[in-house]
Amino acid sequence: MGSLKRLALAGAAVIAIIPAARAADMPLPPAPPPVAYGGWYLRGDIGFSAENGGNFYETGLNPTPTSVENAASGFETGGIFRLGVGYQFNSWIRADVTGEYRTPASWSSFDITNSNGTLIPEHVTLEKSEIVALANVYLDLGTWWCVTPFIGAGAGFAGVNLSNFQETAPFTFNANQNPNPNPIMANNFAGGNTQWNFAWALHAGLAYKVTPTFSVELAYRYLNLGNAQSGAIIGFLNNPQNTIYHIDNITSQDLTLGVRWMLEPEQPPPAYPLVRKG
């Protein structure tokens, strides 16, 4: 009787083990759909700039002016065309390297120069353009309804070119040159010149994820471009003036619209359920 009981218990144990062993040998369930979270991307942006020259002056003047009073000055708006390549490290941090061309923006300045008691009105016009390269890092602040706000910073260099310089001012011949004492308007000019500077930027904006690999970005940027100077100024009747026009501490507030396209986004490892044999 005891043998029959032991045989029945052994049979029940075998029956319970067989389904578990078969379940352990079954193929794993399919992994959940992959979610893009990182990888290389390309970017392109267009926009416009609102620029400012913090300090502007002409060096080498002889005699040195008693004072120079500015009546009006400023840049017109310029265009921005930018391309770059970057890497999305995770859902929070990404970085890229960008190169851009900033189209010529006209500069105009009206000054009253006091030269030993003689007031001379002067009008300066020129064009400024830049080539800018920056390395940038961004912090994505989370995503809500496909919209991701972000902030960032960048550093690099800028080549600032001043060209088409013209300076208009009244000029009076002396009695030996011309018996007519009435002044005429003299036109001074200068060749183009490019100055290379350290440049830095601060970013803020919104990115809208159209698809898992394609985003549209609206961004604001504060950009410090450094200083610029003209070539040597040539005066009326082609007389060298030995003077140079400077614009220092050029800054820009930029608004751009761009796109980002992930090339081959990396995938997180598949989350299989834990199954053990035996």
C-alpha positions as CSV (number, residue, x, y, z in Angstrom):
1,M,0.0,0.0,0.0
2,G,2.9,2.4,0.8
3,S,4.5,1.6,-2.6
4,L,1.3,2.6,-4.4
5,K,1.1,5.9,-2.5
6,R,4.8,6.7,-3.3
7,L,4.2,5.8,-7.0
8,A,1.1,8.1,-7.2
9,L,3.1,11.0,-5.7
10,A,6.0,10.5,-8.1
11,G,3.5,10.5,-11.1
12,A,2.0,13.8,-9.9
13,A,5.4,15.4,-9.7
14,V,6.3,14.3,-13.2
15,I,3.0,15.7,-14.5
16,A,3.6,19.1,-12.8
17,I,7.3,19.4,-14.1
18,I,6.6,18.5,-17.8
19,P,4.5,21.7,-18.6
20,A,7.1,23.9,-16.8
21,A,9.9,22.4,-18.8
22,R,8.1,22.9,-22.0
23,A,7.4,26.5,-21.1
24,A,11.1,27.1,-20.5
25,D,11.9,25.7,-23.9
26,M,9.4,27.9,-25.8
27,P,10.8,30.7,-27.9
28,L,10.9,34.1,-26.3
29,P,8.1,36.6,-27.1
30,P,8.8,39.3,-29.7
31,A,10.6,42.4,-28.3
32,P,8.5,45.6,-28.1
33,P,8.9,48.1,-31.0
34,P,12.3,49.9,-30.7
35,V,12.2,53.5,-29.6
36,A,14.8,55.9,-31.0
37,Y,16.8,57.6,-28.3
38,G,20.2,58.6,-29.6
39,G,22.6,58.7,-32.5
40,W,24.0,61.0,-35.2
41,Y,21.9,63.7,-36.8
42,L,22.2,66.4,-39.5
43,R,20.8,69.8,-39.1
44,G,20.0,72.9,-41.3
45,D,18.8,76.3,-40.3
46,I,17.8,79.6,-41.9
47,G,17.0,82.9,-40.1
48,F,17.8,86.6,-39.6
49,S,19.9,88.7,-37.3
50,A,19.4,91.9,-35.4
51,E,23.0,93.1,-34.8
52,N,24.6,95.8,-32.7
53,G,28.1,97.4,-32.6
54,G,28.9,98.4,-29.1
55,N,31.7,100.8,-29.9
56,F,32.9,102.4,-33.2
57,Y,35.6,104.9,-33.9
58,E,38.4,105.9,-36.4
59,T,42.0,105.6,-35.3
60,G,45.0,107.5,-36.8
61,L,43.3,110.9,-37.2
62,N,45.7,113.8,-37.3
63,P,45.0,116.1,-35.6
64,T,43.1,114.1,-33.0
65,P,39.4,115.3,-32.8
66,T,38.4,117.2,-29.7
67,S,35.3,115.1,-29.6
68,V,33.0,113.0,-31.7
69,E,29.2,113.0,-31.1
70,N,27.1,110.3,-32.7
71,A,23.7,111.3,-34.0
72,A,22.5,107.9,-35.3
73,S,24.1,104.5,-36.1
74,G,23.2,100.8,-36.5
75,F,23.0,97.7,-38.7
76,E,20.3,96.6,-41.0
77,T,19.0,93.0,-40.7
78,G,21.1,90.2,-42.3
79,G,20.4,86.6,-43.3
80,I,21.6,83.4,-41.7
81,F,22.3,80.1,-43.5
82,R,23.6,77.2,-41.2
83,L,24.5,73.5,-41.6
84,G,25.8,71.1,-38.9
85,V,26.2,67.6,-37.7
86,G,25.6,66.4,-34.1
87,Y,25.0,63.5,-31.8
88,Q,22.1,62.8,-29.5
89,F,23.6,61.2,-26.4
90,N,20.3,60.4,-24.6
91,S,16.9,62.0,-24.1
92,W,18.4,65.0,-22.3
93,I,21.8,65.9,-23.8
94,R,22.9,66.5,-27.4
95,A,25.8,68.3,-29.1
96,D,26.7,69.5,-32.6
97,V,29.2,71.4,-34.7
98,T,27.8,74.1,-37.0
99,G,29.1,76.3,-39.7
100,E,27.2,79.3,-41.0
101,Y,27.3,82.2,-43.5
102,R,25.8,85.5,-42.4
103,T,24.8,87.7,-45.4
104,P,26.0,91.3,-45.6
105,A,24.3,93.7,-43.2
106,S,24.6,97.4,-44.0
107,W,26.1,99.8,-41.3
108,S,25.4,103.5,-41.3
109,S,26.7,106.1,-38.9
110,F,26.1,109.9,-38.7
111,D,28.7,111.8,-36.5
112,I,29.6,115.4,-35.6
113,T,33.3,115.7,-35.2
114,N,34.7,118.6,-33.3
115,S,38.2,119.4,-34.7
116,N,39.6,122.3,-32.6
117,G,36.3,124.1,-32.6
118,T,35.3,123.3,-36.2
119,L,32.2,121.0,-36.4
120,I,32.4,118.5,-39.3
121,P,29.4,116.3,-40.1
122,E,30.5,112.8,-41.3
123,H,28.5,110.0,-42.7
124,V,30.0,106.5,-42.7
125,T,28.5,103.5,-44.6
126,L,29.8,99.9,-45.0
127,E,28.8,96.3,-45.2
128,K,29.6,93.5,-42.7
129,S,29.3,89.8,-43.2
130,E,30.6,86.8,-41.2
131,I,31.6,83.2,-41.4
132,V,30.9,81.5,-38.0
133,A,31.8,78.0,-36.7
134,L,30.6,76.9,-33.3
135,A,30.7,73.7,-31.1
136,N,27.4,73.6,-29.2
137,V,25.9,71.6,-26.4
138,Y,22.2,71.5,-25.5
139,L,20.0,70.3,-22.6
140,D,16.5,69.1,-23.7
141,L,14.1,69.8,-20.9
142,G,11.5,67.0,-21.5
143,T,8.9,66.4,-24.1
144,W,5.2,67.3,-23.9
145,W,2.8,66.6,-26.9
146,C,5.9,66.2,-29.1
147,V,7.3,69.6,-28.1
148,T,10.7,69.8,-26.4
149,P,12.0,73.0,-24.9
150,F,15.8,73.3,-24.8
151,I,18.7,75.6,-23.7
152,G,22.3,75.5,-24.8
153,A,25.6,77.2,-25.2
154,G,28.3,77.3,-27.8
155,A,31.9,78.5,-28.5
156,G,34.1,78.8,-31.6
157,F,35.3,81.5,-34.0
158,A,34.0,84.1,-36.3
159,G,35.6,85.8,-39.4
160,V,34.1,89.3,-39.5
161,N,34.4,91.1,-42.8
162,L,34.0,94.8,-43.4
163,S,33.7,95.9,-47.0
164,N,32.4,98.8,-49.2
165,F,33.5,101.4,-46.7
166,Q,32.7,105.0,-47.6
167,E,33.0,108.2,-45.5
168,T,31.5,111.4,-46.7
169,A,32.5,114.8,-45.1
170,P,32.9,118.4,-46.3
171,F,36.3,119.4,-47.5
172,T,37.7,122.9,-48.0
173,F,40.6,123.7,-50.3
174,N,43.1,126.2,-49.1
175,A,43.7,129.5,-50.9
176,N,46.6,128.1,-52.9
177,Q,44.6,125.2,-54.2
178,N,41.4,126.9,-55.0
179,P,40.3,130.5,-54.6
180,N,36.8,129.4,-53.9
181,P,36.6,128.8,-50.1
182,N,33.3,127.0,-50.2
183,P,33.6,123.4,-49.1
184,I,32.8,120.4,-51.3
185,M,31.8,116.9,-50.1
186,A,34.8,114.6,-50.0
187,N,34.4,110.8,-50.3
188,N,36.9,108.6,-48.4
189,F,37.0,104.9,-49.0
190,A,38.7,101.7,-47.8
191,G,39.3,98.2,-49.0
192,G,37.7,95.1,-47.4
193,N,39.3,93.4,-44.4
194,T,38.5,90.2,-42.4
195,Q,39.2,89.9,-38.7
196,W,39.1,86.5,-36.9
197,N,37.8,86.4,-33.3
198,F,36.7,84.1,-30.6
199,A,32.9,83.8,-30.7
200,W,30.4,82.4,-28.2
201,A,26.6,81.9,-28.1
202,L,23.6,81.2,-25.8
203,H,20.6,79.2,-27.2
204,A,17.0,78.7,-26.3
205,G,14.1,77.3,-28.3
206,L,11.4,74.7,-29.0
207,A,11.7,71.5,-31.0
208,Y,8.7,69.7,-32.5
209,K,9.1,66.0,-33.2
210,V,7.3,65.4,-36.5
211,T,8.4,61.7,-36.6
212,P,10.8,59.7,-34.3
213,T,13.7,60.8,-36.6
214,F,12.7,64.2,-37.8
215,S,12.2,67.4,-35.8
216,V,11.5,71.1,-36.6
217,E,13.2,73.7,-34.4
218,L,12.4,77.3,-33.7
219,A,15.3,78.9,-31.8
220,Y,16.6,82.2,-30.4
221,R,20.4,82.8,-30.0
222,Y,22.5,85.5,-28.5
223,L,25.8,85.6,-30.4
224,N,29.0,87.6,-29.5
225,L,31.1,88.0,-32.7
226,G,34.0,90.1,-31.4
227,N,35.6,93.1,-33.2
228,A,36.1,94.2,-36.8
229,Q,38.1,96.8,-38.7
230,S,38.2,98.2,-42.2
231,G,41.2,98.3,-44.5
232,A,43.4,101.5,-44.6
233,I,41.2,104.5,-45.5
234,I,42.1,106.4,-48.7
235,G,41.1,110.1,-48.7
236,F,39.9,112.6,-51.2
237,L,42.1,112.8,-54.4
238,N,43.5,109.3,-53.4
239,N,45.5,110.7,-50.5
240,P,46.3,107.9,-47.9
241,Q,44.8,108.9,-44.6
242,N,46.6,106.4,-42.5
243,T,43.4,105.8,-40.6
244,I,41.3,102.7,-39.9
245,Y,37.6,102.4,-38.9
246,H,36.8,100.0,-36.1
247,I,33.5,98.4,-34.8
248,D,34.1,96.7,-31.4
249,N,32.0,94.2,-29.4
250,I,29.6,93.2,-32.2
251,T,26.7,91.2,-30.9
252,S,23.6,89.7,-32.5
253,Q,20.2,88.4,-31.5
254,D,19.2,85.7,-34.0
255,L,15.9,84.0,-34.8
256,T,16.2,80.8,-36.8
257,L,14.0,78.0,-38.1
258,G,15.6,74.7,-38.7
259,V,15.3,70.9,-39.1
260,R,17.1,68.0,-37.5
261,W,17.2,64.5,-39.1
262,M,18.5,61.5,-37.2
263,L,20.7,59.3,-39.4
264,E,20.7,55.9,-37.7
265,P,19.2,56.2,-34.2
266,E,20.6,53.8,-31.6
267,Q,18.0,51.5,-30.0
268,P,17.8,50.6,-26.3
269,P,18.3,46.8,-25.6
270,P,15.1,44.8,-25.9
271,A,13.1,44.3,-22.7
272,Y,12.5,40.5,-22.7
273,P,10.7,39.0,-19.7
274,L,12.9,37.1,-17.3
275,V,12.6,33.3,-17.9
276,R,14.8,30.7,-16.2
277,K,15.2,27.1,-17.0
278,G,15.2,24.4,-14.3
